Amino acid sequence: MPSSKTRRFADFFLIFALVYLGTQLITRQFFPHANSDASLRPALELRAQDATVKSGHHPVLLLINNTDHPLSVESRCPQAPVDLYFGESDVATHPDQAVATTEVAVDCIVIEAVPPHKQGLIDLAPWKYSAFDRTGNYIATLAIAPQPAAETGALLQVSFEIYPAGWMTRVFRAFVSKPLLNLLVFIASLTPGYNLAVGIVVLTLIVKFLLFVPTQHGLEGQKKLQALQPKLDEIRRKHKGDQLKTNEETMKLWKEHKINPFQSCLPILIQFPILIGLFYAVRDGSHLALSEHLLYAPYQNLPWTFGTNFFGMDLLQPSVYLFPPLLVILQFLQMKLTFALAERKKKAKEGTSEKPKEKKPMSQQEMQQKMMLYVLPLMIGFFAVKFPAAVSLYWGVSTLFAIGQQIVVNQRG
């Protein structure tokens, strides 16, 4: 008994350790930090959040303050806070390659003072179309004026590349991103105040209903596989160490029960690009002025903007207190319902067994289920804190729909 408990604690520790490391890697990818070795860092640094930026996106710069004093950046709106140069040549010898930055697509983004030993963002989104309409290499320079607590200023420089979108991105935008985003705009145009929340809810429901049949096939296939799981576990135990025999018996069992293992994953693969496109449509739709390259001609110059108020909340800003805990609960319920049928059948089998009940170490599938049941909802809640509330609203509606669909499948089982 003690060894079994120890094994379970070890399994849980391993799962959480892997998830923690994965979360840290993802966080560092989207929110990179400065080098941790202070002795190797200059007092002030200017970096590109991404050294290469796909066309249709915009660069974001990181201003890193390694000093003991706060750092302020002068606002030059409507001109960009940095001077931009196009090409690989040296800025000092080719000043004629300077890029004009006087036309903005959205209001200038205020650059907050960077606290000591912290980093701040210089988001160049307002100049997305006026300054970065060409693909190639760019150089950005930032002149730091002498600060009240510092003796001298500084001239910082960073380079980055705008590269053309590949054929897969162009196809995805043409057949997924553009139709969904323009459908969102059309739906919002019919609502009072051009409400973004109503548009997101309606668009999400339309997409979910269109994907209802393939999703249902996937859930039915998943249910059949869960029903056979005890027999599959028995095959693995019986032929442990003989992978060839295990695969042979597994295929025979699938054939006997007329189960196609791809039935549960193929529909998901089909709908996955659409769901990703819906996510991007909601995210990009939050700032239509920054999504002109995805809008059809009738919507290129809209005389209105989205109404982003949702129960007193701005959908363009992250929700900290409402959506993260709500999404954690909804995602947990969905996962619980997904595994409910297998748990019900397992308990029924244990109840009819004449052998005394003994605790067994968790199988690989049980470990995966535990991870998805407890860890995935927490990860969803974590990302909900970072993304605009509009994305969280989409995810909440989508999860509610999935819960209802899973209930229907479970009742049939």
C-alpha positions in Angstrom: 0.0 0.0 0.0 2.7 2.6 0.9 4.6 1.9 -2.3 1.4 2.4 -4.3 0.8 5.8 -2.6 4.4 6.8 -3.2 4.1 5.9 -6.8 1.0 8.0 -7.2 2.6 11.0 -5.5 5.6 10.6 -7.8 3.3 10.4 -10.8 1.5 13.6 -9.8 4.8 15.4 -9.1 6.2 14.4 -12.5 3.0 15.6 -14.2 3.0 19.0 -12.5 6.8 19.4 -13.0 6.4 18.8 -16.8 3.4 21.2 -17.0 5.3 23.8 -15.0 8.3 23.6 -17.2 6.1 23.8 -20.3 4.3 26.8 -19.0 7.6 28.6 -18.2 8.8 27.9 -21.7 5.6 29.3 -23.2 5.7 32.3 -20.9 9.2 33.1 -21.8 8.4 32.8 -25.5 5.5 35.3 -25.3 6.9 37.4 -22.4 10.7 37.2 -22.7 12.8 38.5 -19.8 16.2 40.1 -19.8 19.4 38.1 -19.2 19.5 37.0 -15.6 23.3 37.7 -15.3 23.4 41.4 -14.3 27.2 41.6 -14.7 26.9 40.9 -18.4 24.1 43.4 -19.2 24.5 47.0 -20.3 22.7 49.7 -18.3 20.1 50.1 -21.1 19.0 47.7 -23.8 16.7 47.8 -26.8 15.6 44.5 -28.1 13.1 43.1 -30.6 10.5 40.8 -29.0 10.8 38.8 -32.2 13.8 39.2 -34.4 11.7 38.1 -37.4 8.1 39.3 -37.9 5.7 37.9 -40.4 4.1 40.4 -42.8 0.6 41.3 -41.5 2.0 41.5 -38.0 3.8 44.3 -36.3 7.1 44.5 -34.3 7.2 45.0 -30.6 10.4 46.3 -28.9 11.6 45.7 -25.4 13.2 48.5 -23.5 15.2 47.0 -20.7 16.3 49.1 -17.7 19.2 47.6 -15.8 19.8 50.7 -13.8 18.7 51.6 -10.3 16.5 54.5 -11.5 13.2 54.6 -13.4 13.4 55.3 -17.1 11.1 57.5 -19.1 10.7 57.7 -22.9 9.5 60.9 -24.6 6.2 60.7 -26.5 6.4 62.0 -30.0 2.9 61.1 -31.2 1.9 60.9 -34.0 5.5 60.1 -34.8 6.8 56.8 -33.5 9.0 56.8 -30.3 11.8 55.3 -32.3 13.5 56.3 -35.5 13.1 53.6 -38.2 15.4 52.9 -41.1 14.8 50.4 -43.9 17.7 48.3 -45.2 20.8 46.7 -44.0 23.1 49.7 -44.4 24.5 51.7 -41.5 22.2 54.4 -40.2 24.9 57.0 -39.9 26.0 56.7 -43.6 22.5 56.3 -45.1 20.1 58.6 -43.3 18.1 58.8 -46.5 16.7 55.4 -45.7 14.7 56.7 -42.8 11.0 55.5 -42.7 8.3 58.1 -42.2 6.1 57.5 -39.1 3.5 60.2 -39.0 0.4 58.2 -40.1 -1.1 56.1 -37.3 -3.8 53.4 -37.7 -4.8 53.6 -34.1 -4.1 56.0 -31.2 -0.6 56.1 -30.0 0.1 53.6 -27.2 1.4 55.3 -24.1 4.8 54.1 -23.0 4.9 53.8 -19.3 8.1 54.6 -17.3 10.2 51.5 -16.9 10.9 50.7 -13.3 14.5 49.9 -12.2 15.7 46.4 -13.3 12.5 45.9 -15.3 11.5 46.0 -18.9 8.9 47.9 -20.8 7.1 47.4 -24.2 7.3 49.8 -27.1 4.4 48.6 -29.2 4.7 49.8 -32.8 1.2 48.7 -33.8 -0.1 52.2 -34.6 2.5 52.4 -37.5 1.8 48.9 -38.7 0.7 50.0 -42.2 2.5 53.2 -42.7 6.0 52.1 -41.6 6.1 48.3 -42.2 4.4 47.9 -45.6 7.6 46.5 -47.0 9.4 43.2 -46.3 13.1 43.3 -45.5 15.4 44.5 -42.7 14.7 47.4 -40.4 16.7 49.3 -37.9 15.2 51.1 -35.0 17.1 53.7 -32.9 15.9 55.2 -29.7 17.4 58.3 -28.2 17.1 58.3 -24.4 17.2 61.8 -23.0 19.2 62.5 -19.8 17.1 61.3 -16.9 16.8 63.3 -13.7 18.8 60.7 -11.7 21.3 60.0 -14.5 24.1 62.1 -15.8 23.9 61.2 -19.6 21.5 59.9 -22.1 21.9 57.0 -24.5 21.3 56.1 -28.2 20.0 52.5 -28.4 19.7 50.5 -31.6 18.1 47.2 -32.6 17.5 45.4 -36.0 14.7 43.1 -37.0 13.2 41.6 -40.2 9.7 41.7 -41.7 9.4 38.6 -43.9 6.7 37.6 -46.4 4.0 35.2 -45.2 4.4 31.7 -46.6 1.9 29.9 -48.8 0.4 28.0 -45.8 -0.3 31.3 -44.0 -1.7 32.9 -47.2 -4.1 29.9 -47.7 -5.1 29.9 -44.0 -5.8 33.6 -44.1 -7.8 33.4 -47.4 -10.0 30.5 -46.4 -10.2 30.6 -42.6 -9.1 33.9 -41.0 -10.7 36.3 -43.5 -14.1 34.7 -43.8 -14.5 34.4 -40.0 -13.3 37.9 -39.3 -15.5 39.4 -41.9 -18.5 37.3 -40.6 -17.8 38.7 -37.2 -17.9 42.3 -38.6 -21.1 41.5 -40.4 -22.8 40.1 -37.3 -21.7 43.1 -35.2 -23.0 45.5 -37.9 -26.5 44.2 -37.3 -26.4 44.7 -33.5 -27.2 47.9 -31.5 -24.0 49.7 -30.9 -22.1 47.2 -33.0 -21.6 45.1 -29.9 -18.5 43.0 -30.1 -19.7 40.6 -27.3 -22.9 39.7 -29.3 -20.9 39.2 -32.4 -18.5 36.9 -30.7 -21.3 34.8 -29.1 -23.2 34.5 -32.4 -20.1 33.7 -34.5 -18.9 31.1 -32.0 -22.3 29.4 -32.0 -22.5 29.4 -35.8 -19.0 27.8 -36.1 -19.9 25.2 -33.4 -23.1 24.2 -35.1 -21.3 23.9 -38.4 -18.8 21.6 -36.7 -21.5 19.7 -34.7 -21.6 16.6 -36.9 -17.8 16.0 -37.1 -17.4 16.8 -33.4 -20.2 14.4 -32.6 -18.5 11.6 -34.6 -15.3 12.3 -32.7 -17.0 12.1 -29.3 -18.8 8.9 -30.2 -15.5 7.4 -31.3 -13.9 8.5 -28.0 -16.8 7.0 -26.1 -16.3 3.6 -27.8 -12.6 3.7 -27.1 -13.2 4.5 -23.4 -15.6 1.5 -23.1 -12.9 -0.8 -24.5 -10.2 0.6 -22.2 -10.3 -2.1 -19.6 -9.9 -4.8 -22.2 -7.0 -2.8 -23.8 -5.3 -2.5 -20.4 -5.7 -6.3 -19.9 -4.1 -6.9 -23.3 -1.1 -4.7 -22.3 -0.7 -6.5 -19.0 -1.0 -9.9 -20.6 1.5 -9.2 -23.3 3.8 -6.9 -21.4 7.2 -6.7 -23.2 5.8 -8.0 -26.5 4.8 -4.9 -28.4 4.1 -6.9 -31.6 1.6 -9.2 -29.9 0.1 -6.2 -28.1 -0.5 -4.4 -31.3 -1.9 -7.5 -33.0 -4.4 -8.2 -30.2 -5.4 -4.5 -30.1 -6.1 -4.4 -33.8 -8.1 -7.6 -33.4 -10.2 -6.1 -30.6 -10.9 -2.9 -32.6 -12.0 -5.0 -35.6 -14.2 -7.2 -33.4 -16.0 -4.2 -32.0 -16.0 -2.3 -35.4 -14.0 0.6 -34.0 -11.9 2.9 -36.1 -9.3 4.6 -33.8 -9.1 7.5 -36.2 -12.8 8.3 -35.7 -12.1 10.2 -32.5 -9.1 12.2 -33.8 -9.8 12.8 -37.4 -12.8 15.2 -36.8 -10.7 17.1 -34.3 -8.0 17.5 -36.9 -10.5 18.8 -39.4 -12.0 21.4 -37.1 -8.7 22.4 -35.5 -7.7 24.9 -38.2 -11.2 26.4 -38.1 -11.1 26.8 -34.3 -7.7 28.4 -34.5 -9.0 30.8 -37.2 -11.9 31.6 -34.9 -9.5 32.4 -32.1 -7.5 34.8 -34.4 -10.7 36.3 -35.8 -11.8 37.3 -32.3 -8.4 38.5 -31.3 -7.8 40.5 -34.5 -11.4 41.7 -34.5 -10.7 43.5 -31.3 -8.7 46.0 -33.2 -10.2 46.3 -36.7 -7.9 49.2 -37.6 -5.0 46.7 -37.3 -6.7 44.0 -39.4 -7.2 45.9 -42.6 -5.2 43.2 -44.5 -7.8 40.7 -43.5 -10.9 42.7 -44.3 -12.9 42.5 -47.5 -13.4 45.7 -49.6 -16.8 46.7 -48.1 -15.3 46.8 -44.6 -12.0 48.5 -45.4 -13.1 51.9 -44.3 -15.9 51.4 -41.7 -17.5 54.5 -40.3 -17.9 52.7 -36.9 -15.9 50.7 -34.4 -16.9 47.8 -32.1 -18.8 48.5 -28.9 -16.5 46.7 -26.5 -18.4 47.0 -23.3 -19.6 43.8 -21.7 -21.3 44.1 -18.3 -19.1 47.0 -17.5 -16.0 45.3 -18.7 -13.8 46.3 -21.6 -13.4 43.3 -23.9 -10.1 44.7 -25.3 -8.5 44.4 -21.9 -7.7 41.2 -20.0 -10.1 40.0 -17.4 -8.5 39.1 -14.1 -11.4 38.5 -11.7 -14.2 37.1 -13.8 -13.1 35.1 -16.8 -10.0 33.2 -15.4 -11.9 31.4 -12.5 -15.0 31.0 -14.7 -13.0 29.3 -17.5 -11.2 27.1 -15.0 -14.5 25.8 -13.7 -16.0 25.3 -17.1 -12.9 23.6 -18.5 -12.9 21.3 -15.4 -16.5 20.4 -16.0 -15.9 19.6 -19.6 -12.9 17.3 -18.8 -14.9 15.7 -16.0 -17.8 14.9 -18.3 -15.3 13.6 -21.0 -14.0 11.0 -18.6 -17.3 10.4 -16.7 -18.3 7.4 -18.9 -15.1 5.6 -18.5 -15.2 6.1 -14.7 -18.8 4.9 -14.6 -18.0 1.7 -16.4 -14.9 1.1 -14.2 -16.9 1.5 -11.0 -19.6 -0.8 -12.3 -17.0 -3.5 -13.1 -15.4 -3.2 -9.7 -18.8 -3.4 -8.1 -19.7 -6.7 -9.8 -16.2 -8.2 -9.2 -16.1 -10.9 -6.5 -12.3 -10.4 -5.9 -11.4 -8.0 -3.0 -10.7 -4.5 -4.2 -7.0 -3.7 -4.4 -5.4 -0.4 -5.3 -3.3 -0.5 -8.5 -0.8 2.0 -9.7 -2.2 4.5 -12.2 -2.0 3.5 -15.8 -0.6 5.8 -18.5 -4.0 6.7 -19.6 -5.2 7.5 -16.1 -2.1 9.8 -15.6 -3.0 11.6 -18.8 -6.6 12.0 -17.6 -5.5 13.4 -14.3 -3.3 15.9 -15.9 -6.0 17.0 -18.3 -8.6 17.1 -15.6 -6.6 19.2 -13.1 -3.8 20.9 -14.9 -5.4 21.9 -18.3 -8.1 24.1 -16.6 -5.4 25.9 -14.6 -3.4 26.6 -17.7 -6.5 27.9 -19.5 -7.1 30.2 -16.5 -3.5 31.4 -16.6 -3.7 32.3 -20.3 -7.1 34.0 -19.7 -5.3 36.5 -17.5 -3.0 37.4 -20.4 -5.4 37.6 -23.4 -8.1 40.2 -24.0 -11.5 39.4 -22.4 -12.9 39.0 -25.9 -10.8 35.8 -26.4 -12.0 34.6 -23.0 -15.6 35.2 -23.9 -15.1 33.1 -27.1 -13.5 30.3 -25.1 -16.2 30.4 -22.5 -19.1 30.1 -25.0 -17.2 27.4 -26.9 -16.6 25.4 -23.7 -20.3 25.7 -22.7 -21.3 24.4 -26.0 -18.9 21.5 -25.7 -20.3 20.7 -22.2 -23.8 20.4 -23.6 -22.6 18.2 -26.5 -20.7 16.0 -24.1 -23.8 15.6 -21.9 -25.8 14.4 -24.9 -23.1 11.8 -25.8 -22.8 10.6 -22.2 -26.6 10.1 -21.9 -26.6 7.9 -24.9 -23.9 5.8 -23.2 
